[in-house]
Each structure stands twice: as C-alpha cells, then as structure tokens.
Amino acid sequence: MSRVVVGRITHRHEGELVVFHIGMTINQWWRVDKWLPIFGDMPRMLQELMSDPESGLLGSHFLLGSSGPYLVQYWSSIDKLYAYASAPASAHRPAWSRFNKRARSAPKAVGVWHETFLVDRAESIYVSTPSMGLPAATEAVPVGSRQQHARQRFADGRTGASEASA
C-alpha cells in the first residue's frame, strides 16, 4: 500500500483538465477466455502512456466496481486523449480490434465503456489517504486557510476549460 499522506490535501492545476472513466463489465464471469485478455490490455496501454510525458495522461486510479474493473484517468487535453485513441501506432488500436473480435464471438460475455468530462472547475480534499486522485495526477498542496470549505476550494478550482469558455 502507498504511503499515507497525513493531513488535509487538495490539488492545484492550471490548464485544461479532462477526466476520463474507462472500464469493462464482466457479464459472464465464467467466460474468462473473453474478458481476461481485455483486462490484460490495459496495463500495456497505461505503460505506453506513462512512459511518454507528452501523451497527455497526467495520472490514473484503478477501481473495482460491482460489474468489473475501471480506471479514472486525468488528462491534460481532450485533443491528446482523442489523438491517443485514434493513433494507428498506439497500443489502443490493436486492443480495440481484439475487443471487437471477441465481442462479436460472444456478445453478452463482456462489455467496455467510457465517459469523458471536460472539467470547468474541480474541487478535492483528501484527509490522511495515500496519494491518489487529482492531487496525485496534478499537484498536491495542503489545504490553505482560504480553502477550509468545499465551496471555497470550488471557487478557486477554475481550470483551463473555464478560461476557454469565458
């Protein structure tokens, strides 16, 4: 387990911020032949992204939901996220092709999903937790005297998206 950061921590980030949720639903647990290879593709993609500082991936956090695993990812740009997803040389393209082939052979066994959010404002607080979430992906900073309440942190949480829409 990661080292616990004692105290009240929030994040600081300037620039565009994209939150991307991606996961798989394991609909038929006994079809390990269909879902395990899909699960195995994600570490390759994450390694590829994290080894390239220009990829746009700021960080990610793995979670296990009731229907399967998923990742919360933080990106510096919607354009970089889409560029990675569509790049012919990326690990994503062959993984997507493999998923489609498996899905056609057993359409009810496993599903994949994603949600993309371009964040106008973001507020966070982590109290005595390991480094995770927005502070781990961006910059972790102690909660200041003007940030004691969520409403105050939210007011200070403008991102590049809010500047672009102004």
NORVEN-V302049 format. One record per pair of residues at least 24 apart in sequence whose C-alpha atoms are under 7 Angstrom apart, sorted by the first residue. I is the first residue (numbers start at 1). J is the second residue. D is the distance in Angstrom with one decimal. If there is no record, write none. Layout:
BEGIN
i=I j=J d=D
i=I j=J d=D
END
This chain:
BEGIN
i=2 j=130 d=5.4
i=3 j=130 d=5.4
i=4 j=128 d=6.0
i=4 j=129 d=5.0
i=4 j=130 d=4.1
i=5 j=128 d=5.3
i=5 j=129 d=5.6
i=5 j=130 d=5.5
i=5 j=131 d=6.6
i=6 j=127 d=6.8
i=6 j=128 d=4.3
i=6 j=129 d=7.0
i=7 j=127 d=5.4
i=7 j=128 d=5.3
i=8 j=125 d=6.6
i=8 j=126 d=5.8
i=8 j=127 d=4.6
i=8 j=128 d=6.8
i=8 j=142 d=6.0
i=8 j=143 d=5.6
i=9 j=125 d=5.6
i=9 j=126 d=5.1
i=9 j=127 d=6.3
i=9 j=140 d=6.4
i=9 j=141 d=5.6
i=9 j=142 d=4.5
i=9 j=143 d=5.3
i=10 j=124 d=5.3
i=10 j=125 d=4.8
i=10 j=126 d=6.3
i=10 j=135 d=6.1
i=10 j=140 d=5.9
i=10 j=141 d=5.5
i=10 j=142 d=6.0
i=10 j=143 d=5.7
i=11 j=124 d=6.5
i=11 j=134 d=6.0
i=11 j=135 d=4.4
i=11 j=138 d=6.6
i=11 j=139 d=5.4
i=11 j=140 d=4.7
i=11 j=141 d=5.6
i=12 j=138 d=6.5
i=12 j=139 d=5.2
i=12 j=140 d=6.5
i=12 j=141 d=6.7
i=13 j=138 d=5.9
i=13 j=139 d=6.5
i=13 j=159 d=6.8
i=14 j=159 d=5.6
i=14 j=160 d=6.2
i=15 j=159 d=5.4
i=15 j=160 d=3.9
i=16 j=76 d=5.6
i=16 j=77 d=5.7
i=16 j=159 d=5.8
i=16 j=160 d=4.1
i=16 j=161 d=5.2
i=17 j=74 d=7.0
i=17 j=75 d=6.0
i=17 j=76 d=5.2
i=17 j=77 d=6.3
i=17 j=118 d=6.2
i=17 j=119 d=5.5
i=17 j=159 d=6.5
i=17 j=160 d=6.9
i=17 j=161 d=6.9
i=18 j=74 d=5.7
i=18 j=75 d=4.9
i=18 j=76 d=6.3
i=18 j=77 d=6.2
i=18 j=78 d=6.2
i=18 j=117 d=5.6
i=18 j=118 d=4.6
i=18 j=119 d=5.8
i=19 j=72 d=7.0
i=19 j=73 d=5.8
i=19 j=74 d=4.8
i=19 j=75 d=6.3
i=19 j=116 d=6.0
i=19 j=117 d=5.1
i=19 j=118 d=6.6
i=20 j=72 d=5.8
i=20 j=73 d=5.0
i=20 j=74 d=6.3
i=20 j=115 d=5.8
i=20 j=116 d=4.6
i=20 j=117 d=6.3
i=21 j=71 d=5.7
i=21 j=72 d=4.6
i=21 j=73 d=6.2
i=21 j=114 d=5.3
i=21 j=115 d=5.1
i=21 j=116 d=6.5
i=22 j=70 d=5.5
i=22 j=71 d=5.4
i=22 j=72 d=6.7
i=22 j=113 d=5.7
i=22 j=114 d=4.2
i=22 j=115 d=6.6
i=23 j=69 d=5.7
i=23 j=70 d=3.8
i=23 j=71 d=6.1
i=23 j=112 d=5.7
i=23 j=113 d=5.5
i=23 j=114 d=6.4
i=24 j=68 d=5.7
i=24 j=69 d=6.0
i=24 j=70 d=6.4
i=24 j=110 d=6.9
i=24 j=111 d=5.4
i=24 j=112 d=4.1
i=24 j=113 d=6.1
i=25 j=67 d=5.1
i=25 j=68 d=4.9
i=25 j=110 d=5.6
i=25 j=111 d=5.0
i=25 j=112 d=6.1
i=26 j=67 d=5.9
i=26 j=68 d=5.5
i=26 j=109 d=6.5
i=26 j=110 d=4.8
i=26 j=111 d=6.7
i=27 j=108 d=6.5
i=27 j=109 d=5.1
i=27 j=110 d=5.3
i=28 j=109 d=4.8
i=28 j=110 d=6.8
i=31 j=109 d=6.3
i=34 j=102 d=6.2
i=34 j=109 d=6.7
i=34 j=110 d=6.8
i=35 j=110 d=5.9
i=38 j=99 d=6.5
i=41 j=95 d=6.3
i=44 j=91 d=7.0
i=45 j=91 d=5.6
i=45 j=92 d=6.4
i=55 j=80 d=6.5
i=56 j=80 d=5.5
i=56 j=81 d=6.9
i=58 j=137 d=5.0
i=58 j=138 d=6.6
i=59 j=136 d=7.0
i=59 j=137 d=4.4
i=60 j=137 d=7.0
i=61 j=132 d=6.9
i=61 j=133 d=6.5
i=74 j=137 d=6.5
i=118 j=161 d=6.9
i=119 j=161 d=6.2
i=120 j=158 d=6.2
i=120 j=159 d=5.7
i=120 j=161 d=4.9
i=120 j=162 d=4.6
i=121 j=154 d=6.6
i=121 j=157 d=5.0
i=121 j=158 d=4.5
i=121 j=159 d=5.6
i=121 j=162 d=6.9
i=122 j=154 d=6.0
i=122 j=157 d=5.0
i=122 j=158 d=6.8
i=123 j=150 d=6.8
i=123 j=153 d=5.5
i=123 j=154 d=4.7
i=123 j=157 d=5.8
END
